[in-house]
Amino acid sequence: MEYRKLGNSGLTVSEISLGNWITHGAQVEDGIAEACVRTALETGITTFDTADVYSNTKAETVLGQALKDIRRESIELCTKVCHPTGTGHNDRGLSRKHIMEACNGSLRRLQTDYIDVYYAHRYDYNTPLEETFLAFSDLVRQGKVHYIGVSEWNADQIARGAALARELHVPFIASQPQYSMLWRVIEQEVVPASDQTGLGQITWSPLAQGILSGKYAPNAALPTGSRAAAEAGAPFFNKLVGQWLREEVLTAVQQLVPLAKEIGLTLPQLAVAWVLQHTYVSSVIIGASRPEQVLENVKASGVKLDSAIMTRIDEILNPWIERDPAKTG
Protein backbone atom coordinates (compact mmCIF):
# COMPACT_ATOMS: atom_id res chain seq x y z
CA MET A 1 0.00 0.00 0.00
CA GLU A 2 1.18 3.50 -0.81
CA TYR A 3 0.21 6.67 1.04
CA ARG A 4 -0.44 10.29 0.09
CA LYS A 5 -0.97 13.63 1.78
CA LEU A 6 -4.58 14.79 1.81
CA GLY A 7 -4.50 18.03 -0.15
CA ASN A 8 -2.18 20.63 1.32
CA SER A 9 -2.66 19.31 4.85
CA GLY A 10 -0.26 17.30 6.95
CA LEU A 11 -2.66 14.34 7.15
CA THR A 12 -1.45 11.17 5.43
CA VAL A 13 -4.02 8.71 4.07
CA SER A 14 -3.77 5.35 2.35
CA GLU A 15 -4.22 5.86 -1.38
CA ILE A 16 -6.96 3.23 -1.25
CA SER A 17 -9.69 3.68 1.38
CA LEU A 18 -12.37 1.21 2.41
CA GLY A 19 -15.92 2.57 2.32
CA ASN A 20 -19.10 0.92 3.54
CA TRP A 21 -21.92 2.59 1.64
CA ILE A 22 -24.59 -0.03 0.73
CA THR A 23 -22.59 -2.95 2.12
CA HIS A 24 -22.18 -2.78 5.91
CA GLY A 25 -25.40 -2.99 7.84
CA ALA A 26 -27.40 -3.87 4.73
CA GLN A 27 -26.26 -6.23 1.98
CA VAL A 28 -23.42 -7.81 3.95
CA GLU A 29 -23.64 -9.75 7.21
CA ASP A 30 -21.83 -8.08 10.09
CA GLY A 31 -19.28 -10.89 10.41
CA ILE A 32 -18.31 -10.62 6.75
CA ALA A 33 -18.17 -6.84 7.01
CA GLU A 34 -15.74 -7.13 9.92
CA ALA A 35 -13.67 -9.63 7.91
CA CYS A 36 -13.44 -7.08 5.09
CA VAL A 37 -12.19 -4.46 7.55
CA ARG A 38 -9.59 -6.87 8.98
CA THR A 39 -8.39 -7.71 5.47
CA ALA A 40 -8.16 -4.02 4.63
CA LEU A 41 -5.99 -3.40 7.68
CA GLU A 42 -3.77 -6.36 6.81
CA THR A 43 -3.18 -4.95 3.32
CA GLY A 44 -2.17 -1.54 4.67
CA ILE A 45 -5.43 0.37 4.27
CA THR A 46 -5.63 2.90 7.10
CA THR A 47 -8.40 5.18 5.82
CA PHE A 48 -12.04 4.21 6.38
CA ASP A 49 -15.06 6.06 5.02
CA THR A 50 -18.68 5.92 6.17
CA ALA A 51 -21.67 8.22 6.79
CA ASP A 52 -24.44 8.52 9.35
CA VAL A 53 -27.06 7.96 6.65
CA TYR A 54 -25.58 4.68 5.37
CA SER A 55 -27.96 1.86 6.28
CA ASN A 56 -29.77 4.37 8.50
CA THR A 57 -26.77 4.72 10.87
CA LYS A 58 -26.02 0.99 11.12
CA ALA A 59 -22.99 1.21 8.82
CA GLU A 60 -21.24 3.42 11.36
CA THR A 61 -22.10 0.95 14.13
CA VAL A 62 -20.67 -1.99 12.18
CA LEU A 63 -17.48 -0.09 11.33
CA GLY A 64 -17.04 1.06 14.92
CA GLN A 65 -17.37 -2.51 16.15
CA ALA A 66 -14.85 -3.75 13.58
CA LEU A 67 -12.27 -1.12 14.55
CA LYS A 68 -12.82 -0.93 18.31
CA ASP A 69 -9.66 -2.87 19.22
CA ILE A 70 -7.43 -1.13 16.66
CA ARG A 71 -4.97 1.51 17.87
CA ARG A 72 -6.91 4.68 17.07
CA GLU A 73 -3.84 6.69 16.13
CA SER A 74 -3.02 4.19 13.35
CA ILE A 75 -6.15 4.84 11.25
CA GLU A 76 -8.02 7.72 9.64
CA LEU A 77 -11.76 7.61 10.27
CA CYS A 78 -14.06 9.67 8.06
CA THR A 79 -17.82 10.16 8.21
CA LYS A 80 -20.47 12.58 6.95
CA VAL A 81 -23.47 14.68 7.91
CA CYS A 82 -26.40 16.14 5.97
CA HIS A 83 -28.81 13.48 4.73
CA PRO A 84 -31.85 12.52 6.86
CA THR A 85 -31.23 10.18 9.78
CA GLY A 86 -34.68 10.48 11.34
CA THR A 87 -38.20 11.74 10.77
CA GLY A 88 -37.85 15.06 12.59
CA HIS A 89 -37.59 18.28 10.63
CA ASN A 90 -34.14 18.95 12.10
CA ASP A 91 -32.85 15.42 11.49
CA ARG A 92 -31.19 16.54 8.27
CA GLY A 93 -29.20 19.33 6.66
CA LEU A 94 -26.27 21.41 7.86
CA SER A 95 -27.84 23.49 10.61
CA ARG A 96 -25.84 23.94 13.80
CA LYS A 97 -28.38 21.83 15.68
CA HIS A 98 -28.16 18.89 13.31
CA ILE A 99 -24.39 19.01 12.87
CA MET A 100 -23.77 18.99 16.63
CA GLU A 101 -26.28 16.22 17.32
CA ALA A 102 -25.19 14.16 14.31
CA CYS A 103 -21.52 14.38 15.26
CA ASN A 104 -22.22 13.15 18.79
CA GLY A 105 -24.25 10.27 17.37
CA SER A 106 -21.48 9.31 14.95
CA LEU A 107 -18.90 9.37 17.73
CA ARG A 108 -21.02 6.99 19.81
CA ARG A 109 -21.64 4.58 16.96
CA LEU A 110 -18.02 4.61 15.81
CA GLN A 111 -16.81 4.12 19.40
CA THR A 112 -14.27 6.90 19.08
CA ASP A 113 -13.46 10.25 20.68
CA TYR A 114 -12.84 12.06 17.41
CA ILE A 115 -13.40 11.97 13.66
CA ASP A 116 -10.42 12.58 11.40
CA VAL A 117 -12.35 14.05 8.45
CA TYR A 118 -15.97 15.16 8.88
CA TYR A 119 -17.73 15.81 5.58
CA ALA A 120 -20.72 17.92 4.66
CA HIS A 121 -22.36 15.14 2.66
CA ARG A 122 -24.09 17.57 0.30
CA TYR A 123 -24.59 21.33 0.06
CA ASP A 124 -27.51 22.61 2.15
CA TYR A 125 -29.36 25.37 0.30
CA ASN A 126 -31.62 25.97 3.32
CA THR A 127 -28.92 26.84 5.86
CA PRO A 128 -26.54 29.83 5.81
CA LEU A 129 -23.04 28.66 4.98
CA GLU A 130 -21.71 30.75 7.87
CA GLU A 131 -23.83 28.75 10.33
CA THR A 132 -22.50 25.50 8.94
CA PHE A 133 -18.84 26.48 9.13
CA LEU A 134 -19.19 28.02 12.58
CA ALA A 135 -20.56 24.67 13.78
CA PHE A 136 -17.67 22.85 12.12
CA SER A 137 -15.25 25.32 13.69
CA ASP A 138 -16.62 24.58 17.15
CA LEU A 139 -16.34 20.82 16.62
CA VAL A 140 -12.69 21.24 15.66
CA ARG A 141 -12.00 23.37 18.72
CA GLN A 142 -13.75 20.83 20.94
CA GLY A 143 -11.43 18.13 19.59
CA LYS A 144 -14.32 16.06 18.22
CA VAL A 145 -13.24 16.64 14.61
CA HIS A 146 -9.74 17.15 13.22
CA TYR A 147 -10.46 18.21 9.63
CA ILE A 148 -13.44 19.23 7.50
CA GLY A 149 -14.38 18.07 4.01
CA VAL A 150 -17.28 18.29 1.58
CA SER A 151 -18.88 15.74 -0.73
CA GLU A 152 -20.32 16.54 -4.14
CA TRP A 153 -20.01 20.32 -3.83
CA ASN A 154 -19.52 22.29 -7.03
CA ALA A 155 -16.63 24.66 -7.65
CA ASP A 156 -18.45 27.81 -6.51
CA GLN A 157 -19.61 26.14 -3.30
CA ILE A 158 -16.08 24.93 -2.60
CA ALA A 159 -14.66 28.41 -3.15
CA ARG A 160 -17.18 30.04 -0.81
CA GLY A 161 -16.64 27.36 1.81
CA ALA A 162 -12.89 27.78 1.58
CA ALA A 163 -13.16 31.55 2.08
CA LEU A 164 -15.17 31.02 5.26
CA ALA A 165 -12.80 28.30 6.43
CA ARG A 166 -9.85 30.68 6.08
CA GLU A 167 -11.70 33.38 8.01
CA LEU A 168 -12.61 30.99 10.81
CA HIS A 169 -9.30 29.07 10.74
CA VAL A 170 -11.09 25.80 9.98
CA PRO A 171 -8.87 23.04 8.51
CA PHE A 172 -10.88 22.46 5.32
CA ILE A 173 -8.87 19.87 3.39
CA ALA A 174 -10.97 17.43 1.35
CA SER A 175 -13.49 17.06 -1.44
CA GLN A 176 -15.24 13.72 -1.96
CA PRO A 177 -16.71 13.45 -5.47
CA GLN A 178 -17.66 10.56 -7.68
CA TYR A 179 -14.86 9.89 -10.18
CA SER A 180 -14.13 7.10 -12.65
CA MET A 181 -13.13 6.43 -16.24
CA LEU A 182 -16.77 7.05 -17.17
CA TRP A 183 -17.66 9.87 -14.77
CA ARG A 184 -15.27 12.82 -15.04
CA VAL A 185 -17.47 15.80 -14.20
CA ILE A 186 -14.99 17.16 -11.63
CA GLU A 187 -12.14 17.71 -14.05
CA GLN A 188 -13.20 21.02 -15.58
CA GLU A 189 -14.19 23.03 -12.48
CA VAL A 190 -14.05 21.14 -9.16
CA VAL A 191 -10.43 20.05 -9.49
CA PRO A 192 -9.10 23.55 -10.32
CA ALA A 193 -11.16 25.08 -7.49
CA SER A 194 -9.89 22.42 -5.09
CA ASP A 195 -6.29 22.91 -6.17
CA GLN A 196 -6.61 26.65 -5.62
CA THR A 197 -7.96 26.12 -2.10
CA GLY A 198 -5.70 23.23 -1.10
CA LEU A 199 -8.27 20.42 -1.08
CA GLY A 200 -7.38 16.85 -1.94
CA GLN A 201 -9.86 14.55 -3.65
CA ILE A 202 -10.96 11.36 -1.91
CA THR A 203 -13.06 9.89 -4.69
CA TRP A 204 -15.86 7.34 -4.68
CA SER A 205 -17.24 4.80 -7.17
CA PRO A 206 -14.10 4.02 -9.20
CA LEU A 207 -15.99 1.11 -10.78
CA ALA A 208 -18.91 3.35 -11.83
CA GLN A 209 -21.35 1.45 -9.62
CA GLY A 210 -20.02 -1.86 -10.91
CA ILE A 211 -20.16 -1.07 -14.62
CA LEU A 212 -16.34 -1.13 -14.78
CA SER A 213 -16.18 -4.46 -12.97
CA GLY A 214 -16.91 -6.18 -16.28
CA LYS A 215 -19.68 -8.30 -14.79
CA TYR A 216 -22.39 -6.70 -16.91
CA ALA A 217 -22.24 -8.19 -20.40
CA PRO A 218 -23.98 -6.72 -23.46
CA ASN A 219 -27.10 -8.56 -24.62
CA ALA A 220 -27.25 -10.56 -21.39
CA ALA A 221 -29.50 -10.65 -18.36
CA LEU A 222 -28.34 -8.75 -15.30
CA PRO A 223 -26.34 -11.09 -13.05
CA THR A 224 -28.34 -12.58 -10.20
CA GLY A 225 -27.45 -10.88 -6.95
CA SER A 226 -25.90 -7.86 -8.65
CA ARG A 227 -26.83 -4.37 -7.53
CA ALA A 228 -28.26 -3.61 -10.96
CA ALA A 229 -30.60 -6.59 -10.70
CA ALA A 230 -31.63 -5.72 -7.16
CA GLU A 231 -32.19 -2.00 -7.68
CA ALA A 232 -33.21 -1.70 -11.34
CA GLY A 233 -35.93 0.92 -11.58
CA ALA A 234 -35.02 2.78 -8.39
CA PRO A 235 -34.68 6.51 -9.21
CA PHE A 236 -31.32 7.03 -7.46
CA PHE A 237 -29.83 3.92 -9.01
CA ASN A 238 -31.11 4.90 -12.46
CA LYS A 239 -29.48 8.32 -12.05
CA LEU A 240 -26.12 6.74 -11.21
CA VAL A 241 -26.06 3.71 -13.48
CA GLY A 242 -28.96 3.66 -15.91
CA GLN A 243 -27.14 5.70 -18.54
CA TRP A 244 -24.46 3.00 -18.80
CA LEU A 245 -26.61 -0.14 -18.82
CA ARG A 246 -26.79 -0.02 -22.59
CA GLU A 247 -25.43 -2.46 -25.13
CA GLU A 248 -23.00 -0.01 -26.75
CA VAL A 249 -21.52 1.11 -23.41
CA LEU A 250 -21.17 -2.42 -22.05
CA THR A 251 -19.56 -3.51 -25.32
CA ALA A 252 -16.98 -0.75 -24.98
CA VAL A 253 -16.30 -1.69 -21.36
CA GLN A 254 -15.64 -5.29 -22.41
CA GLN A 255 -12.90 -3.97 -24.72
CA LEU A 256 -11.03 -2.84 -21.61
CA VAL A 257 -10.70 -6.42 -20.34
CA PRO A 258 -7.92 -7.50 -22.75
CA LEU A 259 -6.26 -4.10 -22.30
CA ALA A 260 -6.09 -4.70 -18.55
CA LYS A 261 -4.81 -8.23 -19.12
CA GLU A 262 -1.96 -6.88 -21.30
CA ILE A 263 -0.52 -5.13 -18.27
CA GLY A 264 -1.28 -7.88 -15.77
CA LEU A 265 -4.39 -6.38 -14.21
CA THR A 266 -8.04 -7.27 -13.90
CA LEU A 267 -10.58 -4.72 -15.10
CA PRO A 268 -11.47 -3.59 -11.53
CA GLN A 269 -7.77 -3.12 -10.79
CA LEU A 270 -7.36 -1.08 -13.97
CA ALA A 271 -10.34 1.09 -13.01
CA VAL A 272 -8.92 1.83 -9.56
CA ALA A 273 -5.40 2.38 -10.93
CA TRP A 274 -6.77 4.82 -13.53
CA VAL A 275 -8.16 7.05 -10.78
CA LEU A 276 -4.88 6.92 -8.87
CA GLN A 277 -2.90 8.19 -11.87
CA HIS A 278 -4.27 11.67 -11.16
CA THR A 279 -2.12 13.59 -8.70
CA TYR A 280 -5.08 15.57 -7.38
CA VAL A 281 -6.53 12.32 -6.02
CA SER A 282 -5.33 11.62 -2.49
CA SER A 283 -7.28 8.38 -2.07
CA VAL A 284 -9.88 6.30 -3.89
CA ILE A 285 -12.67 4.63 -1.92
CA ILE A 286 -13.42 1.00 -2.70
CA GLY A 287 -16.35 -1.04 -1.45
CA ALA A 288 -16.32 -4.75 -0.77
CA SER A 289 -18.87 -7.41 0.07
CA ARG A 290 -16.17 -10.07 0.46
CA PRO A 291 -12.57 -9.97 1.74
CA GLU A 292 -11.43 -11.29 -1.65
CA GLN A 293 -12.63 -8.08 -3.29
CA VAL A 294 -10.45 -6.06 -0.94
CA LEU A 295 -7.44 -8.22 -1.81
CA GLU A 296 -8.08 -7.76 -5.53
CA ASN A 297 -8.59 -4.01 -5.47
CA VAL A 298 -5.59 -3.15 -3.30
CA LYS A 299 -3.33 -4.56 -6.00
CA ALA A 300 -4.00 -1.31 -7.87
CA SER A 301 -1.94 0.59 -5.31
CA GLY A 302 1.36 1.72 -6.77
CA VAL A 303 0.45 0.73 -10.34
CA LYS A 304 1.75 3.17 -12.97
CA LEU A 305 -0.13 3.40 -16.27
CA ASP A 306 1.81 4.86 -19.16
CA SER A 307 0.38 7.52 -21.46
CA ALA A 308 -0.33 4.98 -24.20
CA ILE A 309 -2.61 2.98 -21.90
CA MET A 310 -4.38 6.13 -20.70
CA THR A 311 -4.94 7.19 -24.30
CA ARG A 312 -6.33 3.80 -25.29
CA ILE A 313 -8.78 3.93 -22.40
CA ASP A 314 -9.99 7.33 -23.58
CA GLU A 315 -10.34 6.14 -27.16
CA ILE A 316 -12.43 3.14 -26.13
CA LEU A 317 -14.77 4.98 -23.75
CA ASN A 318 -14.82 8.50 -25.20
CA PRO A 319 -18.40 8.55 -26.60
CA TRP A 320 -19.84 7.61 -23.20
CA ILE A 321 -17.66 9.61 -20.80
CA GLU A 322 -19.70 12.13 -18.77
CA ARG A 323 -17.81 15.41 -18.37
CA ASP A 324 -20.54 18.00 -17.74
CA PRO A 325 -19.58 19.93 -14.56
CA ALA A 326 -23.23 20.86 -14.04
CA LYS A 327 -23.84 17.24 -13.01
CA THR A 328 -21.76 17.58 -9.85
CA GLY A 329 -23.86 16.87 -6.78
C-alpha positions as CSV (number, residue, x, y, z in Angstrom):
1,M,0.0,0.0,0.0
2,E,1.2,3.5,-0.8
3,Y,0.2,6.7,1.0
4,R,-0.4,10.3,0.1
5,K,-1.0,13.6,1.8
6,L,-4.6,14.8,1.8
7,G,-4.5,18.0,-0.1
8,N,-2.2,20.6,1.3
9,S,-2.7,19.3,4.9
10,G,-0.3,17.3,6.9
11,L,-2.7,14.3,7.1
12,T,-1.5,11.2,5.4
13,V,-4.0,8.7,4.1
14,S,-3.8,5.3,2.4
15,E,-4.2,5.9,-1.4
16,I,-7.0,3.2,-1.2
17,S,-9.7,3.7,1.4
18,L,-12.4,1.2,2.4
19,G,-15.9,2.6,2.3
20,N,-19.1,0.9,3.5
21,W,-21.9,2.6,1.6
22,I,-24.6,0.0,0.7
23,T,-22.6,-3.0,2.1
24,H,-22.2,-2.8,5.9
25,G,-25.4,-3.0,7.8
26,A,-27.4,-3.9,4.7
27,Q,-26.3,-6.2,2.0
28,V,-23.4,-7.8,4.0
29,E,-23.6,-9.7,7.2
30,D,-21.8,-8.1,10.1
31,G,-19.3,-10.9,10.4
32,I,-18.3,-10.6,6.8
33,A,-18.2,-6.8,7.0
34,E,-15.7,-7.1,9.9
35,A,-13.7,-9.6,7.9
36,C,-13.4,-7.1,5.1
37,V,-12.2,-4.5,7.6
38,R,-9.6,-6.9,9.0
39,T,-8.4,-7.7,5.5
40,A,-8.2,-4.0,4.6
41,L,-6.0,-3.4,7.7
42,E,-3.8,-6.4,6.8
43,T,-3.2,-5.0,3.3
44,G,-2.2,-1.5,4.7
45,I,-5.4,0.4,4.3
46,T,-5.6,2.9,7.1
47,T,-8.4,5.2,5.8
48,F,-12.0,4.2,6.4
49,D,-15.1,6.1,5.0
50,T,-18.7,5.9,6.2
51,A,-21.7,8.2,6.8
52,D,-24.4,8.5,9.3
53,V,-27.1,8.0,6.6
54,Y,-25.6,4.7,5.4
55,S,-28.0,1.9,6.3
56,N,-29.8,4.4,8.5
57,T,-26.8,4.7,10.9
58,K,-26.0,1.0,11.1
59,A,-23.0,1.2,8.8
60,E,-21.2,3.4,11.4
61,T,-22.1,0.9,14.1
62,V,-20.7,-2.0,12.2
63,L,-17.5,-0.1,11.3
64,G,-17.0,1.1,14.9
65,Q,-17.4,-2.5,16.2
66,A,-14.8,-3.8,13.6
67,L,-12.3,-1.1,14.6
68,K,-12.8,-0.9,18.3
69,D,-9.7,-2.9,19.2
70,I,-7.4,-1.1,16.7
71,R,-5.0,1.5,17.9
72,R,-6.9,4.7,17.1
73,E,-3.8,6.7,16.1
74,S,-3.0,4.2,13.4
75,I,-6.1,4.8,11.3
76,E,-8.0,7.7,9.6
77,L,-11.8,7.6,10.3
78,C,-14.1,9.7,8.1
79,T,-17.8,10.2,8.2
80,K,-20.5,12.6,7.0
81,V,-23.5,14.7,7.9
82,C,-26.4,16.1,6.0
83,H,-28.8,13.5,4.7
84,P,-31.9,12.5,6.9
85,T,-31.2,10.2,9.8
86,G,-34.7,10.5,11.3
87,T,-38.2,11.7,10.8
88,G,-37.9,15.1,12.6
89,H,-37.6,18.3,10.6
90,N,-34.1,19.0,12.1
91,D,-32.9,15.4,11.5
92,R,-31.2,16.5,8.3
93,G,-29.2,19.3,6.7
94,L,-26.3,21.4,7.9
95,S,-27.8,23.5,10.6
96,R,-25.8,23.9,13.8
97,K,-28.4,21.8,15.7
98,H,-28.2,18.9,13.3
99,I,-24.4,19.0,12.9
100,M,-23.8,19.0,16.6
101,E,-26.3,16.2,17.3
102,A,-25.2,14.2,14.3
103,C,-21.5,14.4,15.3
104,N,-22.2,13.2,18.8
105,G,-24.2,10.3,17.4
106,S,-21.5,9.3,14.9
107,L,-18.9,9.4,17.7
108,R,-21.0,7.0,19.8
109,R,-21.6,4.6,17.0
110,L,-18.0,4.6,15.8
111,Q,-16.8,4.1,19.4
112,T,-14.3,6.9,19.1
113,D,-13.5,10.2,20.7
114,Y,-12.8,12.1,17.4
115,I,-13.4,12.0,13.7
116,D,-10.4,12.6,11.4
117,V,-12.3,14.1,8.5
118,Y,-16.0,15.2,8.9
119,Y,-17.7,15.8,5.6
120,A,-20.7,17.9,4.7
121,H,-22.4,15.1,2.7
122,R,-24.1,17.6,0.3
123,Y,-24.6,21.3,0.1
124,D,-27.5,22.6,2.2
125,Y,-29.4,25.4,0.3
126,N,-31.6,26.0,3.3
127,T,-28.9,26.8,5.9
128,P,-26.5,29.8,5.8
129,L,-23.0,28.7,5.0
130,E,-21.7,30.8,7.9
131,E,-23.8,28.8,10.3
132,T,-22.5,25.5,8.9
133,F,-18.8,26.5,9.1
134,L,-19.2,28.0,12.6
135,A,-20.6,24.7,13.8
136,F,-17.7,22.8,12.1
137,S,-15.2,25.3,13.7
138,D,-16.6,24.6,17.2
139,L,-16.3,20.8,16.6
140,V,-12.7,21.2,15.7
141,R,-12.0,23.4,18.7
142,Q,-13.7,20.8,20.9
143,G,-11.4,18.1,19.6
144,K,-14.3,16.1,18.2
145,V,-13.2,16.6,14.6
146,H,-9.7,17.1,13.2
147,Y,-10.5,18.2,9.6
148,I,-13.4,19.2,7.5
149,G,-14.4,18.1,4.0
150,V,-17.3,18.3,1.6
151,S,-18.9,15.7,-0.7
152,E,-20.3,16.5,-4.1
153,W,-20.0,20.3,-3.8
154,N,-19.5,22.3,-7.0
155,A,-16.6,24.7,-7.7
156,D,-18.4,27.8,-6.5
157,Q,-19.6,26.1,-3.3
158,I,-16.1,24.9,-2.6
159,A,-14.7,28.4,-3.1
160,R,-17.2,30.0,-0.8
161,G,-16.6,27.4,1.8
162,A,-12.9,27.8,1.6
163,A,-13.2,31.5,2.1
164,L,-15.2,31.0,5.3
165,A,-12.8,28.3,6.4
166,R,-9.8,30.7,6.1
167,E,-11.7,33.4,8.0
168,L,-12.6,31.0,10.8
169,H,-9.3,29.1,10.7
170,V,-11.1,25.8,10.0
171,P,-8.9,23.0,8.5
172,F,-10.9,22.5,5.3
173,I,-8.9,19.9,3.4
174,A,-11.0,17.4,1.3
175,S,-13.5,17.1,-1.4
176,Q,-15.2,13.7,-2.0
177,P,-16.7,13.5,-5.5
178,Q,-17.7,10.6,-7.7
179,Y,-14.9,9.9,-10.2
180,S,-14.1,7.1,-12.6
181,M,-13.1,6.4,-16.2
182,L,-16.8,7.0,-17.2
183,W,-17.7,9.9,-14.8
184,R,-15.3,12.8,-15.0
185,V,-17.5,15.8,-14.2
186,I,-15.0,17.2,-11.6
187,E,-12.1,17.7,-14.0
188,Q,-13.2,21.0,-15.6
189,E,-14.2,23.0,-12.5
190,V,-14.1,21.1,-9.2
191,V,-10.4,20.0,-9.5
192,P,-9.1,23.6,-10.3
193,A,-11.2,25.1,-7.5
194,S,-9.9,22.4,-5.1
195,D,-6.3,22.9,-6.2
196,Q,-6.6,26.6,-5.6
197,T,-8.0,26.1,-2.1
198,G,-5.7,23.2,-1.1
199,L,-8.3,20.4,-1.1
200,G,-7.4,16.8,-1.9
201,Q,-9.9,14.5,-3.7
202,I,-11.0,11.4,-1.9
203,T,-13.1,9.9,-4.7
204,W,-15.9,7.3,-4.7
205,S,-17.2,4.8,-7.2
206,P,-14.1,4.0,-9.2
207,L,-16.0,1.1,-10.8
208,A,-18.9,3.4,-11.8
209,Q,-21.4,1.5,-9.6
210,G,-20.0,-1.9,-10.9
211,I,-20.2,-1.1,-14.6
212,L,-16.3,-1.1,-14.8
213,S,-16.2,-4.5,-13.0
214,G,-16.9,-6.2,-16.3
215,K,-19.7,-8.3,-14.8
216,Y,-22.4,-6.7,-16.9
217,A,-22.2,-8.2,-20.4
218,P,-24.0,-6.7,-23.5
219,N,-27.1,-8.6,-24.6
220,A,-27.3,-10.6,-21.4
221,A,-29.5,-10.6,-18.4
222,L,-28.3,-8.7,-15.3
223,P,-26.3,-11.1,-13.1
224,T,-28.3,-12.6,-10.2
225,G,-27.5,-10.9,-7.0
226,S,-25.9,-7.9,-8.7
227,R,-26.8,-4.4,-7.5
228,A,-28.3,-3.6,-11.0
229,A,-30.6,-6.6,-10.7
230,A,-31.6,-5.7,-7.2
231,E,-32.2,-2.0,-7.7
232,A,-33.2,-1.7,-11.3
233,G,-35.9,0.9,-11.6
234,A,-35.0,2.8,-8.4
235,P,-34.7,6.5,-9.2
236,F,-31.3,7.0,-7.5
237,F,-29.8,3.9,-9.0
238,N,-31.1,4.9,-12.5
239,K,-29.5,8.3,-12.0
240,L,-26.1,6.7,-11.2
241,V,-26.1,3.7,-13.5
242,G,-29.0,3.7,-15.9
243,Q,-27.1,5.7,-18.5
244,W,-24.5,3.0,-18.8
245,L,-26.6,-0.1,-18.8
246,R,-26.8,0.0,-22.6
247,E,-25.4,-2.5,-25.1
248,E,-23.0,0.0,-26.7
249,V,-21.5,1.1,-23.4
250,L,-21.2,-2.4,-22.1
251,T,-19.6,-3.5,-25.3
252,A,-17.0,-0.8,-25.0
253,V,-16.3,-1.7,-21.4
254,Q,-15.6,-5.3,-22.4
255,Q,-12.9,-4.0,-24.7
256,L,-11.0,-2.8,-21.6
257,V,-10.7,-6.4,-20.3
258,P,-7.9,-7.5,-22.7
259,L,-6.3,-4.1,-22.3
260,A,-6.1,-4.7,-18.5
261,K,-4.8,-8.2,-19.1
262,E,-2.0,-6.9,-21.3
263,I,-0.5,-5.1,-18.3
264,G,-1.3,-7.9,-15.8
265,L,-4.4,-6.4,-14.2
266,T,-8.0,-7.3,-13.9
267,L,-10.6,-4.7,-15.1
268,P,-11.5,-3.6,-11.5
269,Q,-7.8,-3.1,-10.8
270,L,-7.4,-1.1,-14.0
271,A,-10.3,1.1,-13.0
272,V,-8.9,1.8,-9.6
273,A,-5.4,2.4,-10.9
274,W,-6.8,4.8,-13.5
275,V,-8.2,7.0,-10.8
276,L,-4.9,6.9,-8.9
277,Q,-2.9,8.2,-11.9
278,H,-4.3,11.7,-11.2
279,T,-2.1,13.6,-8.7
280,Y,-5.1,15.6,-7.4
281,V,-6.5,12.3,-6.0
282,S,-5.3,11.6,-2.5
283,S,-7.3,8.4,-2.1
284,V,-9.9,6.3,-3.9
285,I,-12.7,4.6,-1.9
286,I,-13.4,1.0,-2.7
287,G,-16.4,-1.0,-1.4
288,A,-16.3,-4.8,-0.8
289,S,-18.9,-7.4,0.1
290,R,-16.2,-10.1,0.5
291,P,-12.6,-10.0,1.7
292,E,-11.4,-11.3,-1.7
293,Q,-12.6,-8.1,-3.3
294,V,-10.4,-6.1,-0.9
295,L,-7.4,-8.2,-1.8
296,E,-8.1,-7.8,-5.5
297,N,-8.6,-4.0,-5.5
298,V,-5.6,-3.1,-3.3
299,K,-3.3,-4.6,-6.0
300,A,-4.0,-1.3,-7.9
301,S,-1.9,0.6,-5.3
302,G,1.4,1.7,-6.8
303,V,0.5,0.7,-10.3
304,K,1.8,3.2,-13.0
305,L,-0.1,3.4,-16.3
306,D,1.8,4.9,-19.2
307,S,0.4,7.5,-21.5
308,A,-0.3,5.0,-24.2
309,I,-2.6,3.0,-21.9
310,M,-4.4,6.1,-20.7
311,T,-4.9,7.2,-24.3
312,R,-6.3,3.8,-25.3
313,I,-8.8,3.9,-22.4
314,D,-10.0,7.3,-23.6
315,E,-10.3,6.1,-27.2
316,I,-12.4,3.1,-26.1
317,L,-14.8,5.0,-23.8
318,N,-14.8,8.5,-25.2
319,P,-18.4,8.6,-26.6
320,W,-19.8,7.6,-23.2
321,I,-17.7,9.6,-20.8
322,E,-19.7,12.1,-18.8
323,R,-17.8,15.4,-18.4
324,D,-20.5,18.0,-17.7
325,P,-19.6,19.9,-14.6
326,A,-23.2,20.9,-14.0
327,K,-23.8,17.2,-13.0
328,T,-21.8,17.6,-9.9
329,G,-23.9,16.9,-6.8
